Amino acid sequence: DASVEKTELSYLQPYLPTLMSEEEIRPIVSEILGRENLNKNIGYLMGLFNKEQKGKAFDNKLVSSIFQSSL
């Protein structure tokens, strides 16, 4: 029954991480690119981002597109 799931979700919602916005991601990407200015390896840069933002919720596809547009 969908009402049971909605009730369960309402109890869990405060404990779920909120997805980082593009406005929160861009400064972090800029900071990483500033440190790693010669490295254009998206995989390596994504690895740094993931490691530094461990425990936070973000869309990897969005992060990757921000890296690509910033290079």
N, C-alpha and C positions, 0 to 999 in steps of 0.2 A: 504494500500500500504506500503510495507516494506521500501521504501525510505523515507517516512514521519517519520516512527519510528526511522530510523537511524539518520535523521536530528534532531529530538527531543532529542535523546540520546546524540548526539554530544554537544547540548546546556547544557544538565543536567550533563554530565560527570564531569566537574570540581567541582561540588557541592556534588558529591557522595563520601562517605568515602572510603578509600582504605582498603582492607582486610589486617589485620596484618599477617606478615609472621611467620613461625615457629621460625626464629631467633629472632624475637621481643617478641614472647610469652614465650619462654624457660626461660629467666631471670626473668620474672614476676612470673612464676610458681615456680621457685627455691626460690624466695624471700618469696612467700606465704608459701611454705613448710618449709622454715627456721623458720618462725614465728609460724607455726602450726605443729611443728615437731611430736607431738604425735597423731595428728588427721589424720586418714586414710580414713575418710568418703568423698568419691568423690563428693557426692552431696553438702556437706558443702563447700568443697574447690572450687567447680565450682561456688557456690553462691558468695563466696568471690571474685573470679576472675571477675565474671560478674558485681558485684557491683563496684569494683575498676576500671574496664575498661569501665564503662558505657559511651555510646556515640561513642565508637570505634567499628569498624567492625572486627569480628573475627569468625572463624569457631569453634563452640562449640565442635564438634566431634574431631577436632584436639587438642583443649585444653584438653579435657578429656583423649585422648590417651597419651598426654605428662604427665599429672598427673599420670596416671596409670603406665607408664613406669618409672616414677621417684620415685614411692613408693617402 
